[in-house]
Amino acid sequence: MKLVAKAETLDLIAHDGDIERAAFALKAMSHPLRLKILCAVGEQELAVQEIVECVGTTQSNVSQHLAKLKDKDILTSRRDTNKIYYRVNDERTLRLIEMMRDVFCSDQ
């Protein structure tokens, strides 16, 4: 009961649409490889092969996860001749990743 009252006073997320959007984004990022891809891309734009090299798995595996992130509007892409470049679609995603880094990553 105390937690409910506390949440109401903090007004964490007030609207159902906001909760749905937050849950959707968190679900899209919840796979370790997808989160690693997002951390690799960060504020830059990377080609698929660059992402593969950063995360250390196969291109096929990375491509499957890139497709999911793009389908959920977390990433956007552009084609330049025979390369596809990806970048984070929304500044809020970058802020969320930074907060997760601050909370969960050790300083080493």
C-alpha positions in Angstrom: 0.0 0.0 0.0 2.8 2.4 0.8 4.4 1.8 -2.6 1.3 2.7 -4.4 0.9 5.9 -2.5 4.5 6.7 -3.1 4.2 6.1 -6.8 1.2 8.3 -7.0 3.0 11.2 -5.3 6.0 10.8 -7.6 3.8 10.6 -10.7 6.3 8.2 -12.3 4.4 7.6 -15.6 1.0 9.1 -15.6 -0.6 7.9 -18.8 -1.2 4.4 -20.1 0.2 5.4 -23.5 3.5 6.4 -21.9 3.6 3.1 -20.0 2.9 1.1 -23.2 5.6 3.0 -25.1 8.2 2.5 -22.3 7.4 -1.2 -22.0 7.6 -1.6 -25.8 11.1 0.0 -25.9 12.3 -2.0 -22.9 11.1 -5.2 -24.4 12.9 -4.4 -27.7 16.2 -3.8 -25.8 15.8 -6.7 -23.4 17.9 -9.2 -25.3 21.6 -9.0 -24.4 22.8 -8.8 -28.0 20.3 -6.1 -28.9 21.4 -4.0 -26.0 25.1 -4.6 -27.0 24.2 -3.5 -30.5 22.6 -0.3 -29.2 25.6 0.4 -27.0 27.9 -0.1 -30.0 25.9 2.2 -32.2 25.4 4.8 -29.6 25.3 8.3 -31.1 27.1 7.3 -34.3 26.0 5.6 -37.5 27.6 2.3 -38.2 27.5 -0.1 -41.1 26.4 -3.7 -40.5 29.9 -5.0 -40.7 31.2 -2.5 -38.2 28.4 -3.6 -35.8 29.4 -7.2 -36.4 33.0 -6.4 -35.4 31.9 -4.5 -32.3 29.6 -7.2 -30.9 31.6 -10.2 -31.9 29.0 -12.5 -33.5 28.0 -13.5 -37.0 26.5 -11.2 -39.5 23.4 -13.4 -39.8 22.8 -13.1 -36.0 23.4 -9.3 -36.0 21.1 -8.8 -39.0 18.3 -10.7 -37.3 18.5 -8.4 -34.3 19.0 -5.3 -36.3 15.7 -6.2 -38.1 13.9 -6.5 -34.8 15.3 -3.2 -33.6 14.3 -1.5 -36.8 10.9 -3.1 -36.9 10.3 -1.7 -33.4 11.5 1.8 -34.5 14.5 1.7 -32.1 16.9 1.9 -35.0 16.7 3.5 -38.4 18.8 2.8 -41.5 20.0 4.1 -44.8 21.5 2.4 -47.8 24.6 3.8 -49.4 25.6 1.7 -52.5 26.0 -1.8 -51.1 26.2 -0.9 -47.4 23.4 -0.4 -44.9 24.1 2.0 -42.0 22.2 2.0 -38.8 21.7 4.7 -36.1 19.5 5.1 -33.0 16.2 6.6 -34.1 15.3 8.4 -30.9 17.4 10.5 -28.5 15.4 9.2 -25.6 16.8 5.7 -26.3 20.3 7.1 -26.0 19.4 8.7 -22.7 18.0 5.4 -21.4 21.1 3.5 -22.4 23.3 6.1 -20.6 21.2 5.8 -17.5 21.5 2.0 -17.6 25.2 2.3 -18.0 25.4 4.6 -15.0 23.4 2.2 -12.9 24.6 -1.2 -14.0 28.1 -0.9 -15.4 31.2 -0.9 -13.2 34.0 1.6 -13.5 36.8 -0.4 -14.9 
